[in-house]
Amino acid sequence: MSRGLAAILAAGTMCAAIPALADAPPQNARPLSQLIAIVEQNDDVAYIEDVDWDDDGYYEVEYRTRNGGDREIRIDPVSGEIRSD
């Protein structure tokens, strides 16, 4: 592979990664471990099933309740405020 082609491919790879950074939590976000600790303080939480980053700027947290139900909440990455959907 020529150096020119390799440079073009490398630049394309870096450009493809830039949009992913825009969808990341903000610089002033709390560590995810702190946010999960906030969720786990709820007596109804049996265990966390899944955590995803939402394009709207929140973490979506799915958990199982102590009575066997499924629940999904959104949590603000900066304030730790929980929003039920």
N, C-alpha and C positions, 0 to 999 in steps of 0.2 A: 504494500500500500504506500502510496506517495505521502510525503510529509504534508503536502497541501490538503489532501483528502483527509488525512488523520486529524489535522487541525480543524477542518470544517466539521467533522463528526464530533470531535471533542466540544467544540463551541455549541453545536446543536444539543448535545447532552446537557451542558450547563444551562442553556436556555430553557430546556424542558423542565429542569428542576426549579426554576424561579417561580412559576405559578404555585407549586406545592408549598413554597415558603409563605406565600400570601395567605394560604388557608390554615396556617399554624396559629396556635394561641398567641396572644400579644406578649410583648416583652415583659410587661409587669404582671403577668399571670402568676398565681400561686402554684407551687409544685402540685402535680396531680395527686401525690400521696396525701397532701393536706386536704384536698377537695374530697377525696374518697373517705378520709377520716370524718369529715363533716357529715357525709351521707350515712356512714356506719353508726353515728351517734343516735340515729333514729332507732328506737326499740323494735320497730316492725321489720327491720332488715335482717334477713337470715344470712344471705350472702350476695355478693356482687356477681352478676353473670357476664356483663359486657360494658365497656366504656368506649365511646366513639367521639371523635371531634366532629361537630356539626358545622356546616358552612355558614350558619347564622351567628357563629361566635360563642357557642356554648358546648360543654361536654354533655353528651347524652349518656345517662347511666341507667342500665337495666339491672334490676335486682329481684331476688325472690323474697317474698315476705315470709314471716314465721308461720303463717297459716297456709302456705303453699301457693299463694297467688304471685303473679308476675306484675311488676310495676316498672315504669320508665319515667325518669325525671330529667330535667335539664339543669345544669349548674353553671353559673357565671364563673369564668376562670379567674377573674380579678377579685370580685367581692365574695365569692363563695355562696352567693344567694341561690337558693333552690327554687326552681319553677316547675310546678307540676303541669303536665300536658293533658 
